[in-house]
Structures are given as C-alpha cells and as structure tokens.
Amino acid sequence: MRNTGISIFTGMESTVEENIAYIEKAASKGYRRIFTSMQRPGSDPARVSAEMPVVAKRAKELGMEIVTDISPKALEIFHATLEDLSPFRDAGVTALRLDDGFSNREAAEITHNSAGMKIEINGSHYYSSDLDEMFRHGADASVMQASFNYHPRFESGISLDFVKEQTAAFAAHGVPMFAFVHSSALHTRVTVESQRYMSPERAAEELFAIPGMDTVLIGDPLASDRDLDAVAEVASREYIRIRAVPEAGATENEKWQMFGGERMARPGTLLSLRHTFRFKDDELHRMAEPRNCVERPAYSVTVDNVDYREGNNNLRRSGELNVWLEKRPADSRINVTGTVLEEDRSLVGMLRPFQKFRLVPYP
C-alpha cells in the first residue's frame, strides 16, 4: 500500500490556525503522515513547545501520525532523555526521527523506549552496516521506519541511485522507507536532486516505483490543493503510469494495445519493457495490420502486427507491446506506434517483472 504525508513547521511563519487547516485538508484527501521538526534553525523554541501539542492533538483526532526529528539538543529543549521520551509522547508525537548525534547502540536501545514511540532512522546517514550493528544490539524492527533527508539548497539533493540502494538495504531488514518531494510553488524540500523541477506527482511516481518505498511526503509546507490532489492520485493506485506520445498515424487498434488499460511487465530480455497480449476470440479484430515497420529508436513503443508468427506460444492469437531501451532495427512484423515522453523514460527501466504499468497518451 502506498502512503502519503505532509510537512508542517511550528514556531515559524505559519500560525497554528494555518497549520491545523492544512492538516485537515490533507487528511480529507487521504494523507496520514506528518513530518515536523522541533529544532529547525530560526524557529522559536517557546512557540514550538506551545504550538506542537495543539497541532498534534488535532492530527491525532484525524487519525494522522506525526513524526519529528530529534537530536541531543532537542532532548535538552524538551527536557527528555533517551531513557524517558515521554515529553515527546505527551506533546502528541507518534514517532521520533533520529538525526545526527546518536550511536548505533543508542538507536537500537531507543527502539525499546517505554513511551511506546516508533523510531525513524535517517536513511541518508545510516547504512546497511549500521543497520547490521543496530540489530546486533537488539533493535526492534517492528517499531522502526526510515526516511531520507530533504535538501532545500538547490543542487544539494541526493541521487536516485543512492535512494534505490538505501531503500533496498532497509527493506532487506524489514524497515519501510519514506522520501520527500517538493511543492510546485517552492521546489525546495526535495530528497532527489533530479526531481527538483519535476512535477510533484511525477517525482512521487518515480519514488513509488522503488521496491520498499512506503511513503512519499510533500516536504514544502502548505502545498496547494493541486499538489495534494496530484500526489494523492499517484498513491491511490498500484501501477506505474508512463506517458507516451502516439505516432501521428497510429490506428485505433494500436492505440487500444498501447493505452487500453493496465498492463503486466513480463520477464524478458534486457532490451525492452514488454507485455504479452493473449487475444480472445472477440478481440482478434484488435490485432494490428502491418504499418510503419521502421527502425525502433530507444524508448519507442511498438506492437506486433498480424504477420508475427514465430515461436511456440500460439502467436496467431498473441502479440506483444514493447518499449525499447535501445535502438533496434526495422522489422516487418513490428509496428512503431509511439514514443515515451522524455521525462518518464527513467520509469521504463525501473519496472520489474510482473509489476503493473499503464501507458497514457500525452498530451
């Protein structure tokens, strides 16, 4: 299941009323998680202490989880200790995200806290070897989750490959991972640098394509209704959406094979993302006639035509939809029918066997 979240910041520009209104709006759209910070530079500690319980109370009433990052400094501000985290619990916080300043042993010990709080590991700072050490010290995976940092400074975000590697390492230990996308207005609090100028929903699409990615949060505060709706839509489905531009002369049968619904990625060669059609009797008329059998550029979309008869899989009643990862020569049995939008091409190589995807026409 895909989950979504938002970010709020107390003790700063937004008032309590603005934050509560934003939480209520997000909850109505299916958002269930909130990230905040009790130690942001520029925040007023007195206001944070006063505002957080009010905001957290409303979040709890709406069934939302709220996580705050902590450091030894935050423990001091809130008169808490590693042995007694109740001040955070009493402020309405559900989970604590460990920032710098905690050893692997301390992280493991905190998972057994008497306040019953979840513990969130920083996926940008802790690695597979750190997790191994935490579990050697008895960490309780059932209360652990993880999240990456967001990076407000332009050109400071991390790579998508690093996110994949870290998410896989945490997933291997049964720890779900969270990451941040930006808002359309600010483009600041984003995890992956290459996603900074994507639409928030396109960035979320890419993150949710990563095995083990549990939650995508909008890092920038007070995101628009448009952004909230768009990211929620991505989370509402279990397939990856890939936009493709149909070839100018594409026929209705070809468009049906490209855009007719959810498809299943099949195991196959390293050359393409492919889906195999098994045409039923009442669908045989949808098989494509030979047309536009030209060279297949990288990221071109093709469908087999009625002349494809090789193999042992009763191909007279079968055909394939392919998205090619590299240039291939022309084949009289294969029609070139479209091309994947450049921004969505990274998604093609991320799909795994038996994962669902859907091509949608663009524009």
C-alpha positions as CSV (number, residue, x, y, z in Angstrom):
1,M,0.0,0.0,0.0
2,R,1.3,3.5,-0.9
3,N,1.1,6.1,1.8
4,T,1.4,9.9,1.7
5,G,2.4,12.6,4.1
6,I,2.9,16.4,4.5
7,S,5.3,18.6,6.4
8,I,4.4,21.4,8.9
9,F,6.7,23.6,10.9
10,T,5.6,25.2,14.2
11,G,7.3,28.2,15.7
12,M,7.9,29.8,12.4
13,E,6.0,31.7,9.7
14,S,2.8,29.6,9.7
15,T,0.3,30.1,12.5
16,V,-1.3,27.3,14.5
17,E,-4.6,28.0,12.7
18,E,-2.9,27.7,9.2
19,N,-1.2,24.5,10.2
20,I,-4.3,22.9,11.5
21,A,-6.3,24.0,8.4
22,Y,-3.6,22.4,6.2
23,I,-3.7,19.2,8.3
24,E,-7.4,19.0,8.0
25,K,-7.3,19.5,4.2
26,A,-4.6,16.9,3.8
27,A,-6.5,14.4,5.9
28,S,-9.6,14.8,3.8
29,K,-7.5,13.8,0.8
30,G,-6.1,10.6,2.4
31,Y,-2.9,11.8,3.8
32,R,-2.0,10.0,7.0
33,R,1.5,11.1,8.0
34,I,3.1,14.4,9.1
35,F,6.7,15.3,9.4
36,T,7.8,18.2,11.5
37,S,10.9,19.5,13.3
38,M,11.3,20.7,16.9
39,Q,14.8,22.0,16.2
40,R,14.7,23.9,13.0
41,P,17.1,26.9,12.8
42,G,15.1,30.1,13.0
43,S,12.2,28.5,15.0
44,D,11.2,29.9,18.3
45,P,11.6,27.1,20.9
46,A,8.9,28.6,23.2
47,R,6.4,28.8,20.3
48,V,7.3,25.2,19.3
49,S,6.6,24.0,22.8
50,A,3.3,25.8,22.9
51,E,2.1,25.1,19.4
52,M,3.1,21.4,18.9
53,P,0.6,19.9,21.4
54,V,-2.2,21.9,19.9
55,V,-1.3,20.8,16.3
56,A,-0.6,17.2,17.3
57,K,-3.9,16.9,19.2
58,R,-5.8,17.8,16.0
59,A,-3.6,15.4,13.9
60,K,-4.4,12.6,16.3
61,E,-8.1,13.3,16.1
62,L,-7.8,13.0,12.4
63,G,-6.0,9.7,12.6
64,M,-2.7,11.0,11.4
65,E,0.8,10.0,12.6
66,I,3.2,12.8,13.4
67,V,7.0,12.4,13.4
68,T,9.6,14.9,14.5
69,D,13.3,14.8,14.1
70,I,15.4,15.0,17.3
71,S,19.0,15.4,18.3
72,P,20.6,15.6,21.7
73,K,19.8,19.4,21.5
74,A,16.1,18.6,21.1
75,L,16.2,16.3,24.1
76,E,17.5,19.2,26.1
77,I,14.9,21.6,24.8
78,F,12.0,19.3,25.7
79,H,13.5,18.0,29.0
80,A,13.6,14.5,27.7
81,T,16.3,11.8,27.9
82,L,17.0,8.6,26.0
83,E,15.5,6.8,29.0
84,D,12.4,9.0,29.2
85,L,10.9,10.1,25.9
86,S,7.5,10.8,27.4
87,P,7.7,14.6,26.9
88,F,7.5,14.0,23.1
89,R,4.7,11.5,23.5
90,D,2.8,13.9,25.8
91,A,3.2,16.6,23.0
92,G,1.3,14.2,20.7
93,V,4.3,13.0,18.6
94,T,3.9,9.4,17.3
95,A,7.5,8.8,16.1
96,L,10.9,10.2,16.6
97,R,13.4,10.6,13.7
98,L,17.0,10.3,14.9
99,D,19.1,13.0,13.4
100,D,22.9,13.3,14.0
101,G,24.3,12.6,17.4
102,F,23.1,9.1,18.2
103,S,25.3,6.0,18.1
104,N,24.1,2.7,16.6
105,R,23.8,1.2,20.1
106,E,21.7,4.2,21.3
107,A,19.5,3.9,18.2
108,A,18.9,0.2,19.0
109,E,18.2,0.9,22.6
110,I,15.7,3.7,21.8
111,T,13.5,1.2,19.9
112,H,12.6,-0.3,23.3
113,N,11.6,3.0,24.7
114,S,8.9,2.9,27.5
115,A,6.9,5.7,25.8
116,G,5.9,3.2,23.1
117,M,7.1,5.5,20.3
118,K,8.1,4.5,16.8
119,I,11.7,5.2,15.9
120,E,12.6,6.6,12.5
121,I,16.1,6.1,11.1
122,N,17.8,8.7,8.9
123,G,18.2,6.9,5.6
124,S,20.7,9.4,4.4
125,H,23.1,8.9,7.3
126,Y,22.8,5.3,8.3
127,Y,23.9,2.5,6.0
128,S,23.5,-1.3,5.8
129,S,26.4,-1.8,8.1
130,D,24.8,0.5,10.7
131,L,21.6,-1.5,10.5
132,D,23.5,-4.7,11.0
133,E,25.1,-3.2,14.1
134,M,21.7,-2.0,15.4
135,F,20.2,-5.4,15.1
136,R,23.2,-7.0,16.8
137,H,22.4,-4.7,19.7
138,G,18.8,-5.9,19.7
139,A,16.9,-3.2,17.7
140,D,13.2,-4.0,17.4
141,A,12.3,-3.8,13.7
142,S,8.6,-3.8,14.5
143,V,8.8,-0.1,15.7
144,M,11.4,1.0,13.1
145,Q,10.9,3.1,9.9
146,A,13.3,5.2,7.9
147,S,13.3,8.4,5.9
148,F,15.7,10.4,3.7
149,N,16.6,14.0,4.3
150,Y,15.1,16.7,2.2
151,H,17.5,19.3,0.7
152,P,16.3,22.9,0.4
153,R,19.6,24.2,-1.1
154,F,19.4,23.8,-4.9
155,E,21.9,21.3,-6.3
156,S,22.4,19.6,-2.9
157,G,19.9,16.7,-3.3
158,I,21.0,13.1,-3.5
159,S,20.9,10.8,-6.4
160,L,18.0,8.4,-7.4
161,D,20.5,5.5,-7.5
162,F,21.5,6.2,-3.8
163,V,17.8,6.2,-2.9
164,K,17.4,2.8,-4.6
165,E,20.4,1.3,-2.9
166,Q,19.5,2.6,0.6
167,T,15.8,1.6,0.3
168,A,16.8,-1.9,-0.8
169,A,19.2,-2.2,2.3
170,F,16.5,-1.1,4.7
171,A,13.8,-3.2,3.0
172,A,16.1,-6.3,3.5
173,H,15.8,-5.6,7.2
174,G,12.0,-5.1,7.0
175,V,12.2,-1.4,7.6
176,P,9.9,0.8,5.4
177,M,11.4,3.9,3.7
178,F,10.0,7.4,3.3
179,A,11.2,10.2,1.0
180,F,10.2,13.8,0.1
181,V,9.0,15.6,-3.0
182,H,8.7,19.3,-3.3
183,S,5.7,21.6,-3.9
184,S,5.1,23.3,-7.2
185,A,5.5,26.7,-5.6
186,L,8.8,26.2,-3.8
187,H,10.9,23.4,-5.3
188,T,13.0,23.3,-2.1
189,R,12.4,20.4,0.3
190,V,13.1,17.5,-2.0
191,T,15.1,14.3,-1.5
192,V,16.3,13.6,-5.0
193,E,18.0,16.4,-6.9
194,S,17.0,15.2,-10.4
195,Q,13.3,15.5,-9.2
196,R,13.5,19.2,-8.1
197,Y,12.0,20.5,-11.3
198,M,9.6,17.6,-12.0
199,S,6.0,18.0,-11.1
200,P,5.4,16.6,-7.5
201,E,3.3,13.8,-8.9
202,R,5.9,12.8,-11.4
203,A,8.6,12.7,-8.7
204,A,6.2,10.6,-6.5
205,E,5.7,8.2,-9.4
206,E,9.4,7.6,-9.6
207,L,9.8,7.1,-5.9
208,F,6.9,4.7,-5.6
209,A,8.4,2.6,-8.4
210,I,11.3,1.8,-6.0
211,P,10.7,-1.5,-4.1
212,G,10.4,-0.8,-0.4
213,M,9.4,2.8,-0.7
214,D,6.4,3.0,1.6
215,T,5.6,6.7,1.9
216,V,6.1,9.9,-0.1
217,L,5.8,13.2,1.8
218,I,5.5,16.7,0.4
219,G,8.4,18.4,2.1
220,D,7.4,22.0,1.5
221,P,4.8,23.4,3.8
222,L,1.3,24.5,2.8
223,A,1.3,22.8,-0.6
224,S,-1.5,23.7,-3.0
225,D,-4.7,21.8,-3.4
226,R,-3.5,20.9,-6.9
227,D,-0.3,19.3,-5.5
228,L,-2.1,17.5,-2.7
229,D,-4.6,16.0,-5.2
230,A,-2.0,15.0,-7.7
231,V,0.3,13.2,-5.2
232,A,-2.7,11.5,-3.6
233,E,-3.8,10.2,-7.0
234,V,-0.4,8.6,-7.6
235,A,-0.6,6.9,-4.2
236,S,-4.2,5.7,-4.8
237,R,-3.1,3.1,-7.4
238,E,-0.7,0.2,-7.5
239,Y,0.5,0.6,-11.1
240,I,3.2,2.9,-12.6
241,R,1.9,5.4,-15.1
242,I,4.1,6.2,-18.1
243,R,3.2,8.9,-20.6
244,A,3.7,8.3,-24.3
245,V,3.2,10.3,-27.4
246,P,1.3,8.2,-30.1
247,E,2.8,8.2,-33.6
248,A,0.8,10.5,-35.9
249,G,-0.7,7.7,-37.9
250,A,-1.3,5.3,-35.1
251,T,-4.5,3.3,-35.7
252,E,-7.3,2.7,-33.2
253,N,-6.1,-0.9,-32.7
254,E,-2.6,0.2,-32.0
255,K,-3.9,2.8,-29.5
256,W,-6.0,0.2,-27.8
257,Q,-2.9,-2.0,-27.3
258,M,-0.9,0.9,-26.1
259,F,-3.5,2.8,-23.9
260,G,-6.3,0.3,-23.3
261,G,-5.6,-0.3,-19.6
262,E,-3.2,-1.7,-17.1
263,R,-0.5,-4.0,-18.4
264,M,1.8,-6.5,-16.8
265,A,5.5,-6.3,-17.2
266,R,6.8,-9.7,-18.4
267,P,10.2,-11.3,-17.7
268,G,12.2,-10.9,-20.9
269,T,15.3,-9.6,-22.5
270,L,17.3,-6.6,-21.3
271,L,16.2,-4.8,-24.5
272,S,12.7,-3.8,-23.6
273,L,9.8,-3.5,-21.2
274,R,7.2,-5.9,-22.6
275,H,3.6,-7.0,-22.2
276,T,2.2,-10.0,-23.9
277,F,-1.4,-10.0,-25.2
278,R,-3.4,-13.2,-25.5
279,F,-6.2,-12.2,-27.7
280,K,-9.6,-13.7,-27.0
281,D,-12.0,-14.6,-29.8
282,D,-13.9,-11.3,-29.6
283,E,-10.6,-9.4,-29.5
284,L,-8.9,-10.9,-32.6
285,H,-10.1,-7.9,-34.7
286,R,-7.8,-5.7,-32.5
287,M,-4.6,-7.2,-33.8
288,A,-2.7,-4.6,-35.8
289,E,-2.1,-4.8,-39.6
290,P,1.5,-4.1,-40.8
291,R,2.2,-0.4,-40.7
292,N,5.1,1.9,-40.0
293,C,7.6,-1.0,-39.7
294,V,10.6,1.2,-39.4
295,E,13.7,1.4,-37.2
296,R,12.8,1.4,-33.5
297,P,14.5,4.2,-31.6
298,A,15.3,3.9,-27.9
299,Y,12.1,4.4,-25.9
300,S,9.9,3.8,-28.9
301,V,6.6,2.0,-28.3
302,T,5.8,-0.9,-30.7
303,V,3.1,-3.5,-31.2
304,D,3.5,-6.8,-33.1
305,N,1.3,-7.0,-36.2
306,V,-0.6,-9.9,-37.6
307,D,2.5,-11.1,-39.5
308,Y,4.3,-12.1,-36.4
309,R,4.1,-15.9,-36.4
310,E,7.3,-17.2,-34.9
311,G,7.6,-19.1,-31.6
312,N,5.7,-21.8,-29.9
313,N,3.1,-19.7,-27.9
314,N,0.2,-19.8,-30.4
315,L,1.3,-16.4,-31.7
316,R,-1.6,-16.4,-34.2
317,R,-3.6,-15.3,-31.2
318,S,-0.9,-13.4,-29.4
319,G,1.2,-10.2,-29.8
320,E,3.5,-8.0,-27.7
321,L,3.6,-4.4,-26.7
322,N,7.2,-3.3,-26.2
323,V,9.0,-0.2,-25.0
324,W,12.6,-0.5,-26.3
325,L,15.5,0.5,-24.1
326,E,17.9,0.8,-27.0
327,K,17.7,1.3,-30.7
328,R,16.6,-1.7,-32.7
329,P,16.4,-2.3,-36.5
330,A,13.3,-2.3,-38.5
331,D,11.2,-5.5,-38.6
332,S,8.3,-6.0,-41.0
333,R,6.4,-7.7,-38.2
334,I,6.6,-4.9,-35.7
335,N,4.8,-1.5,-35.9
336,V,6.3,1.6,-34.3
337,T,3.3,3.3,-32.7
338,G,4.7,5.9,-30.3
339,T,7.5,7.1,-28.0
340,V,7.8,7.6,-24.3
341,L,7.9,11.1,-23.0
342,E,11.4,12.1,-22.1
343,E,10.7,12.9,-18.5
344,D,9.1,9.4,-18.0
345,R,11.9,7.4,-19.5
346,S,13.6,6.6,-16.2
347,L,10.4,4.7,-15.2
348,V,10.7,2.2,-18.1
349,G,13.9,0.7,-16.7
350,M,12.7,0.7,-13.1
351,L,9.7,-1.6,-13.8
352,R,10.2,-5.2,-12.5
353,P,8.8,-8.4,-13.9
354,F,5.1,-8.8,-13.1
355,Q,4.7,-5.2,-11.9
356,K,1.7,-3.4,-13.3
357,F,2.1,-0.3,-15.6
358,R,-0.1,1.8,-17.8
359,L,0.8,3.8,-20.8
360,V,-1.2,7.0,-21.1
361,P,-1.4,9.3,-24.1
362,Y,0.4,12.7,-24.0
363,P,-0.6,15.3,-24.4
